Amino acid sequence: MELFNCQTTEWIDGNCYYLDPQGQNEGALYRNTTTPDGYAVDTEGRWVVNGAVQKQ
């Protein structure tokens, strides 16, 4: 399993979430988008690959 950059992600309850690492939105959760480093996240902010939530 490929992992996000550990400085910008948090594993919470077995799910991986991407948080904005700096700037005006520091700590903001990315949702339903692609992160700046190219990973997809769902409407809940969980890392997904081909629509499947990635678990720790």
Buried (B, 14 or more C-beta within 10 A) or exposed (E): EEEBEEEBBBBEEEBBBBBBBEEEEEEEBBEEEEBEEEBBBBEEBBBBEEEEBBEE
